[in-house]
Amino acid sequence: MSFHPYLFFGGTCRDAFTRYHEVFGGELVLLQFDQMAPNEAIDAERASWIAHAALKLGGDLLMGSDDPFADGVGPVHGMMVNVALPDADEVRRVFAALAEGGSIDMPVAATEWSPAFGMCHDRFGMPWMISAG
């Protein structure tokens, strides 16, 4: 069994996943709505939105899409994307990249469970928890 976060956006999925690819590396797959079978419910304005995004990182997978039926995607509540990294230097690098243009909820610091842990929201509104070890 495995769990994979699936993130919803309101027209910014391409930009968000392009940024995540820059930060984490891996293999990025982006599929637009107009590259799929025709769907009369998708208007022309949103046809170039992302129907499926996947960032493959070894055995891990981060997925997402734009929601063409929503009038916008509000703040995410009740969850955070958690990333465990090998060391404190990598935590600081990833945290700084994700927090750029977003907001810092908890600066990177040592905790009882990790030598480096921080929480932020990226510029796309996604909440992140980043830790070493």
Residue pairs with C-beta under 8 A, 6 or more apart in sequence:
4 60
4 61
4 62
4 63
5 62
5 63
5 64
5 81
6 63
6 64
6 65
7 13
7 16
7 62
7 63
7 64
7 81
7 126
8 64
8 65
8 66
8 67
8 70
8 73
9 16
9 50
9 64
9 65
9 66
9 67
9 73
9 124
10 66
10 67
10 70
10 71
10 72
10 73
11 46
11 49
11 66
12 66
12 124
13 30
13 49
13 50
13 53
13 64
13 65
13 66
14 30
14 49
14 50
14 53
15 124
16 53
16 64
16 122
16 124
16 126
17 28
17 30
17 50
17 53
17 55
17 64
18 28
19 97
19 122
19 123
19 124
20 55
20 62
21 28
21 55
22 97
23 94
23 97
23 98
24 55
24 57
24 62
24 94
25 57
26 55
26 56
26 57
26 58
27 55
27 56
28 53
28 54
28 55
28 56
29 52
29 53
29 54
29 55
29 56
30 50
30 52
30 53
31 50
31 51
31 52
31 53
32 47
32 48
32 49
32 50
32 51
33 39
33 42
33 46
33 47
33 48
33 49
33 50
33 51
33 66
33 68
34 42
34 47
34 48
35 51
36 51
41 68
41 69
42 68
43 68
46 66
46 68
49 65
49 66
49 68
50 64
50 65
50 66
51 65
51 66
52 63
52 65
53 63
53 64
53 65
54 61
54 62
54 63
55 61
55 62
55 63
62 81
67 73
73 125
75 125
76 125
76 126
76 127
79 127
80 119
80 127
80 128
80 129
81 126
81 127
81 128
81 129
82 128
82 129
82 130
82 131
83 94
83 128
83 129
83 130
83 131
84 131
84 132
84 133
85 91
85 94
85 130
85 131
85 132
86 132
86 133
87 115
87 116
87 132
88 108
88 115
88 116
88 132
90 132
91 108
91 116
91 117
91 118
91 130
91 131
91 132
92 108
92 116
94 130
95 108
95 118
95 120
95 128
95 130
98 120
98 122
98 128
98 130
99 120
99 121
99 122
100 123
101 122
101 123
102 120
102 121
102 122
102 123
102 124
102 125
103 120
103 121
104 118
104 119
104 120
105 119
105 120
105 121
105 127
106 117
106 118
106 119
106 120
107 118
108 116
108 117
108 118
108 130
109 116
109 117
109 118
110 116
110 117
111 117
111 131
113 131
114 131
114 132
114 133
115 132
115 133
116 131
116 132
117 129
117 130
117 131
117 132
118 129
118 130
118 131
119 127
119 128
119 129
119 130
120 127
120 128
120 130
121 127
121 128
122 128
